[in-house]
Amino acid sequence: METGVPTAARSHHVPPGELPLSRILHEALSQPEGPLTVGRLAERMEERGFGLILILLALVTMIPILPPGTSGIVGLLYVVGAVQMAMGRRRPWLPRRVSEYRLSERTVAGLRDRGVALLQRVERFSRPRWTPLGDEALLRATSVVVLAMGVVLFLPLPFLNTLPGLSMLAIGVGLMNRDGVFLLVGTGLAGVVVALVGLGVEALKAFVRWLPSWRP
């Protein structure tokens, strides 16, 4: 089935590090090597596998009503990923249960037919730019932001899932496409999240100090 991958993206003369994500994903989803697992999909993304994981987890955190404890689990996975990024790993290590999770044929078909097209639209705005750091240094620098958002999501803070999710979504796209603009946007959103958490902590401290003086 035709997926609409641009002719330029199909060229075999493009350096692997500069291949559009839509082409990499399309090829990964089209490999006739048996059932596709999350681990194999992440491996095909090479170092950009971290970006893929960040995006998938970000989409989970932006669901309006999450089952209890979901944010904490996502936050913990972000922390695990951030540690690996700081260590300079080129590919993410995933828990065995997650890595061996098989994507259904329906899911693979949906990603191939609709997900690739969505990525192509994102790629109109995202491209390799403003990334003077090498891949390893870029992952290590970004790991600080990922760690911070992981800690925020791990904490029992109500109504504070969407902004960290948007931050990780932007950073995930930035890592996969080596796009410094998206990385800056994601870092800026993370800064807003940290500021909001700080204001919330100060407000809570002020409330605790005021509470003993309150009389009904």
SERO-4910 file (N, C-alpha, C, O; in steps of 0.05 Angstrom, whole numbers):
BEGIN
 pado doro    nc1    nc2    nc3   cac1   cac2   cac3    cc1    cc2    cc3    oc1    oc2    oc3
  Met    A     17    -24      0      0      0      0     17     25      0     37     26     14
  Glu    A     10     44    -16     25     69    -18     21     85      8     -2     90     16
  Thr    A     42     94     20     40    109     45     45    139     42     42    154     61
  Gly    A     52    147     18     56    176     14     83    185     23     87    209     26
  Val    A    103    167     27    129    175     34    141    191     11    142    180    -11
  Pro    A    151    215     15    161    231     -7    183    217    -22    198    201    -11
  Thr    A    185    223    -48    206    211    -65    233    216    -54    250    199    -54
  Ala    A    238    241    -44    264    248    -33    271    231    -10    294    223     -5
  Ala    A    250    224      6    255    208     30    262    179     22    274    165     38
  Arg    A    253    171     -2    259    143    -10    287    140    -22    296    118    -27
  Ser    A    301    162    -26    327    161    -38    346    144    -21    346    147      3
  His    A    362    127    -34    381    110    -19    408    124    -16    427    112     -6
  His    A    410    150    -24    435    164    -23    436    183      1    455    198      4
  Val    A    415    183     17    414    201     40    430    188     63    425    164     68
  Pro    A    448    202     76    463    191     98    443    180    120    423    194    125
  Pro    A    449    157    132    431    146    152    423    165    174    400    166    183
  Gly    A    442    181    183    436    200    205    418    222    197    407    235    215
  Glu    A    414    226    171    397    248    161    370    238    150    354    254    140
  Leu    A    366    212    151    341    201    141    317    212    156    318    214    181
  Pro    A    296    220    142    272    229    156    260    207    173    262    184    166
  Leu    A    250    215    196    238    195    215    216    179    201    213    156    206
  Ser    A    200    193    184    178    179    171    188    156    154    175    135    153
  Arg    A    211    159    142    222    136    125    232    114    144    227     90    138
  Ile    A    246    121    165    256    101    184    233     85    195    234     60    197
  Leu    A    212     99    204    189     85    215    175     68    195    167     45    201
  His    A    172     78    170    159     63    149    174     37    144    162     16    141
  Glu    A    201     39    142    217     15    137    215     -5    160    214    -29    156
  Ala    A    215      6    185    213    -12    208    187    -27    209    186    -50    216
  Leu    A    165    -13    201    139    -26    201    134    -44    178    116    -60    178
  Ser    A    152    -43    158    148    -59    134    166    -83    133    165    -98    113
  Gln    A    183    -88    153    201   -110    153    186   -136    158    173   -139    178
  Pro    A    188   -155    139    175   -181    143    191   -200    160    198   -222    151
  Glu    A    197   -192    185    214   -208    203    198   -219    226    209   -223    248
  Gly    A    173   -224    222    157   -235    244    144   -212    260    145   -189    251
  Pro    A    131   -219    283    117   -199    298    136   -176    307    159   -180    314
  Leu    A    125   -151    305    141   -128    312    137   -122    342    114   -119    351
  Thr    A    159   -120    357    157   -113    385    166    -84    390    179    -72    372
  Val    A    159    -74    413    168    -47    420    198    -45    420    209    -25    411
  Gly    A    212    -65    430    241    -65    431    253    -64    403    272    -48    399
  Arg    A    243    -80    385    254    -79    358    249    -52    344    266    -42    330
  Leu    A    225    -41    349    219    -15    337    238      6    348    248     23    333
  Ala    A    244      6    374    262     25    386    291     21    375    305     41    370
  Glu    A    299     -4    372    326     -9    361    329      1    333    350     12    326
  Arg    A    308     -1    316    309      9    289    313     40    289    324     51    269
  Met    A    304     53    310    307     82    312    335     90    321    342    113    322
  Glu    A    352     70    328    379     74    337    378     94    361    362     91    379
  Glu    A    395    115    360    395    134    383    370    150    384    363    161    405
  Arg    A    355    152    362    330    166    362    308    150    375    285    159    378
  Gly    A    315    125    383    296    109    398    287    122    424    265    119    433
  Phe    A    305    138    436    298    153    460    275    172    453    256    176    469
  Gly    A    277    186    431    256    204    423    230    191    419    209    201    427
  Leu    A    230    167    407    206    151    403    193    145    430    169    148    433
  Ile    A    209    135    449    198    128    475    186    153    489    165    151    501
  Leu    A    200    175    487    190    200    500    163    208    488    145    216    503
  Ile    A    160    205    462    135    213    449    112    194    457     90    203    464
  Leu    A    117    168    458     97    149    465     87    154    494     63    153    499
  Leu    A    106    158    512     99    163    540     85    190    543     67    193    559
  Ala    A     93    210    527     80    236    528     51    234    520     34    247    532
  Leu    A     45    219    500     18    216    491      1    203    513    -23    210    516
  Val    A     13    186    529     -2    173    551     -9    194    572    -31    195    583
  Thr    A     11    212    579      6    231    601    -14    252    593    -25    265    611
  Met    A    -19    256    567    -38    276    559    -67    266    557    -85    281    549
  Ile    A    -72    241    565    -99    231    567   -112    244    590   -101    244    612
  Pro    A   -136    256    587   -149    272    608   -152    257    634   -146    268    656
  Ile    A   -162    232    633   -167    217    658   -150    191    657   -156    174    640
  Leu    A   -130    190    674   -112    167    674   -119    148    698   -128    158    718
  Pro    A   -115    122    694   -118    104    717    -99    112    740    -77    122    734
  Pro    A   -107    108    765    -90    115    787    -62    103    785    -59     79    779
  Gly    A    -41    119    790    -14    109    789      0    110    762     24    105    760
  Thr    A    -15    116    741     -4    116    714     18    137    711     40    132    700
  Ser    A     13    162    721     33    183    719     59    176    733     80    182    724
  Gly    A     56    162    756     80    154    771     96    134    755    121    135    755
  Ile    A     83    115    742     97     95    726    111    109    702    134    103    697
  Val    A     97    127    689    109    142    666    133    158    676    154    158    663
  Gly    A    129    171    699    151    187    710    176    170    716    198    178    711
  Leu    A    171    146    727    193    127    733    207    119    707    232    117    707
  Leu    A    192    113    686    204    106    661    220    129    649    241    124    637
  Tyr    A    211    153    653    226    177    644    253    178    659    274    184    647
  Val    A    252    173    685    276    174    701    296    153    692    320    158    689
  Val    A    286    129    687    303    107    677    315    115    650    339    110    646
  Gly    A    299    126    633    310    135    607    330    157    609    350    157    595
  Ala    A    325    176    628    344    199    632    371    189    641    392    199    632
  Val    A    371    169    659    396    158    669    412    145    646    436    149    644
  Gln    A    398    131    629    412    119    606    422    140    586    444    137    576
  Met    A    407    161    582    416    182    565    441    196    576    459    202    561
  Ala    A    441    200    603    464    212    616    489    195    614    511    205    613
  Met    A    484    169    613    507    150    610    517    148    581    538    136    576
  Gly    A    503    161    563    512    161    535    504    137    519    515    132    498
  Arg    A    484    122    528    474     99    513    462    109    487    447    129    487
  Arg    A    467     95    465    456    103    439    429     91    435    413    101    419
  Arg    A    422     70    450    396     58    447    384     54    475    398     48    494
  Pro    A    358     58    477    346     55    504    343     26    512    336      9    496
  Trp    A    348     21    537    342     -5    549    314     -4    560    307     15    575
  Leu    A    298    -23    554    271    -24    564    267    -49    581    280    -69    576
  Pro    A    250    -47    601    243    -71    617    234    -93    598    221    -88    578
  Arg    A    241   -118    605    236   -140    586    206   -142    578    200   -147    555
  Arg    A    189   -137    598    160   -139    592    152   -119    571    135   -124    554
  Val    A    163    -95    573    157    -73    554    170    -79    527    157    -77    506
  Ser    A    195    -87    528    210    -92    503    198   -114    486    198   -113    462
  Glu    A    187   -135    499    176   -158    485    147   -155    478    135   -174    467
  Tyr    A    136   -132    485    107   -128    479    103   -127    448    116   -111    435
  Arg    A     86   -144    438     81   -146    409     59   -127    400     38   -126    412
  Leu    A     65   -112    380     45    -94    368     27   -111    350     36   -127    334
  Ser    A      1   -107    353    -18   -122    337    -16   -114    308     -7    -92    301
  Glu    A    -26   -131    290    -25   -125    261    -42   -100    256    -34    -83    239
  Arg    A    -63    -96    270    -80    -72    267    -65    -47    275    -66    -27    262
  Thr    A    -50    -49    297    -34    -26    306    -12    -19    286     -8      4    280
  Val    A      2    -40    277     23    -36    257     12    -23    232     24     -4    221
  Ala    A    -11    -33    223    -23    -22    198    -31      7    203    -28     24    185
  Gly    A    -42     13    226    -50     41    232    -26     59    233    -27     82    223
  Leu    A     -4     50    245     20     66    246     32     71    218     41     92    211
  Arg    A     31     49    202     42     51    175     25     69    157     36     84    141
  Asp    A     -1     67    159    -19     82    141    -25    110    150    -29    128    134
  Arg    A    -26    114    177    -34    140    187    -11    154    203     -7    178    201
  Gly    A      4    137    218     25    149    235     47    161    218     58    182    224
  Val    A     55    147    196     76    157    178     67    184    166     83    202    164
  Ala    A     41    185    158     31    210    146     32    233    167     38    256    160
  Leu    A     26    227    192     27    247    213     55    257    217     60    281    219
  Leu    A     74    239    217    102    247    220    111    264    196    128    282    200
  Gln    A    101    258    173    109    274    150    100    303    153    114    321    145
  Arg    A     76    306    165     66    334    170     84    348    191     90    371    188
  Val    A     92    333    212    109    344    232    136    352    219    148    373    226
  Glu    A    146    335    201    171    340    188    172    365    171    193    375    164
  Arg    A    148    375    164    147    400    149    157    423    166    168    443    156
  Phe    A    154    420    192    163    441    211    188    433    225    203    450    235
  Ser    A    194    407    227    217    398    241    238    386    222    231    370    204
  Arg    A    262    394    226    284    384    209    310    387    224    311    402    244
  Pro    A    332    374    216    357    377    230    367    406    229    371    417    207
  Arg    A    370    419    253    379    446    254    386    453    283    377    441    302
  Trp    A    403    473    286    411    484    312    420    462    331    412    463    355
  Thr    A    435    443    322    445    422    340    475    419    338    485    401    325
  Pro    A    490    439    350    519    438    348    532    415    363    555    407    357
  Leu    A    517    403    382    528    381    398    527    355    382    509    351    365
  Gly    A    545    337    388    544    310    377    521    294    389    509    303    409
  Asp    A    515    271    378    492    255    388    494    249    417    475    252    432
  Glu    A    518    239    426    521    232    454    518    256    473    505    254    493
  Ala    A    531    278    466    530    302    482    501    313    483    492    323    503
  Leu    A    487    310    460    459    320    459    441    304    477    425    315    491
  Leu    A    445    278    477    429    261    495    435    267    524    416    269    541
  Arg    A    460    271    531    467    277    559    456    304    568    446    307    590
  Ala    A    457    324    550    446    350    557    416    349    561    405    361    579
  Thr    A    403    334    543    374    332    545    364    315    568    342    318    578
  Ser    A    382    297    578    374    279    600    366    295    625    350    285    641
  Val    A    378    318    629    371    334    653    342    342    652    328    341    673
  Val    A    332    351    629    304    359    626    286    335    630    265    336    643
  Val    A    293    312    617    277    288    619    275    279    648    254    271    658
  Leu    A    298    280    663    298    273    691    280    290    707    264    281    724
  Ala    A    281    317    702    264    335    717    234    330    713    219    329    732
  Met    A    227    325    688    198    319    682    190    292    693    167    288    701
  Gly    A    209    273    694    203    247    706    197    250    735    178    237    746
  Val    A    213    266    749    208    270    778    182    284    783    167    277    801
  Val    A    175    304    766    150    318    769    126    299    766    107    300    781
  Leu    A    128    282    746    106    263    741    104    242    763     83    231    769
  Phe    A    127    235    774    128    215    795    115    225    821    104    209    837
  Leu    A    117    251    826    105    263    850     75    263    848     64    266    826
  Pro    A     61    261    871     31    262    870     21    290    867      9    301    886
  Leu    A     25    302    844     16    329    839     -8    328    820     -6    320    797
  Pro    A    -32    337    830    -56    336    813    -55    357    791    -43    378    793
  Phe    A    -68    350    768    -72    369    746    -46    379    734    -44    401    724
  Leu    A    -25    363    735      1    371    725     13    349    707     36    341    711
  Asn    A     -3    340    688      7    320    669     11    331    641     30    323    628
  Thr    A     -6    349    633     -6    358    605     19    373    598     31    367    577
  Leu    A     27    392    614     51    408    608     76    391    606     92    394    587
  Pro    A     82    374    626    105    356    623    103    339    598    123    333    584
  Gly    A     78    330    591     74    314    567     81    329    542     94    318    524
  Leu    A     72    354    541     78    371    517    108    376    515    120    376    493
  Ser    A    121    380    538    150    384    539    165    359    528    182    362    511
  Met    A    157    336    537    170    311    528    163    305    499    179    293    484
  Leu    A    139    313    490    132    309    462    150    325    444    160    315    424
  Ala    A    154    351    451    171    368    435    200    358    435    214    358    415
  Ile    A    210    350    459    237    340    461    240    314    445    261    309    433
  Gly    A    220    297    447    221    272    432    224    276    402    240    264    388
  Val    A    208    295    391    210    302    363    237    314    357    250    308    336
  Gly    A    247    331    375    273    344    371    296    324    370    314    326    354
  Leu    A    294    303    388    315    283    388    314    266    363    335    260    351
  Met    A    290    258    355    288    241    331    296    255    306    308    242    288
  Asn    A    290    281    303    297    296    279    322    313    283    329    329    265
  Arg    A    335    312    306    358    329    312    351    358    307    365    373    294
  Asp    A    328    366    318    317    393    314    321    410    339    307    406    359
  Gly    A    340    429    338    345    445    361    322    463    369    319    470    393
  Val    A    305    471    350    282    488    356    262    473    374    253    484    394
  Phe    A    256    449    366    237    433    382    249    427    410    235    427    430
  Leu    A    275    422    411    288    418    437    287    442    454    282    440    478
  Leu    A    290    466    443    288    491    458    259    495    468    255    503    491
  Val    A    240    489    451    212    492    459    205    473    482    193    481    502
  Gly    A    214    448    480    210    429    501    223    437    527    212    433    549
  Thr    A    248    447    525    262    456    549    248    480    561    247    482    586
  Gly    A    238    498    545    223    521    555    198    513    570    192    523    591
  Leu    A    183    494    559    159    484    573    167    470    599    153    473    619
  Ala    A    189    456    599    198    443    624    205    464    645    199    460    668
  Gly    A    217    487    636    222    509    655    197    520    667    196    526    690
  Val    A    176    522    650    150    531    661    139    512    682    129    520    702
  Val    A    142    486    676    132    465    695    147    468    721    134    467    743
  Val    A    173    470    720    189    472    745    181    497    760    179    497    785
  Ala    A    177    519    746    168    544    759    141    541    773    137    550    795
  Leu    A    123    528    759     96    523    771     98    505    796     84    510    816
  Val    A    115    485    794    119    468    818    130    484    841    122    481    864
  Gly    A    150    501    835    162    518    855    142    536    868    141    539    892
  Leu    A    125    549    852    104    566    862     84    551    879     75    560    900
  Gly    A     78    527    870     59    510    886     71    503    913     56    503    933
  Val    A     96    496    914    109    489    939    109    513    958    104    510    981
  Glu    A    116    537    947    116    561    964     88    567    974     85    575    997
  Ala    A     68    564    957     41    569    965     32    550    987     18    558   1006
  Leu    A     41    525    985     34    505   1005     48    512   1032     35    509   1053
  Lys    A     73    521   1030     87    529   1055     73    552   1068     69    552   1092
  Ala    A     64    572   1052     50    595   1063     24    587   1076     16    597   1097
  Phe    A     10    568   1063    -15    558   1074    -11    544   1101    -26    548   1120
  Val    A     10    528   1102     16    513   1127     23    533   1150     15    529   1173
  Arg    A     38    554   1143     45    574   1163     20    589   1172     18    597   1196
  Trp    A      2    594   1154    -22    610   1161    -43    593   1176    -58    604   1192
  Leu    A    -43    567   1171    -64    550   1182    -67    552   1213    -90    553   1222
  Pro    A    -45    552   1229    -48    553   1258    -62    579   1267    -75    579   1289
  Ser    A    -59    600   1252    -71    626   1261   -100    628   1253   -114    647   1260
  Trp    A   -110    609   1237   -138    611   1228   -157    603   1250   -152    582   1264
  Arg    A   -177    618   1254   -198    611   1274   -225    612   1261   -232    631   1247
  Pro    A   -241    590   1264   -268    590   1252   -286    610   1266   -309    612   1258
***
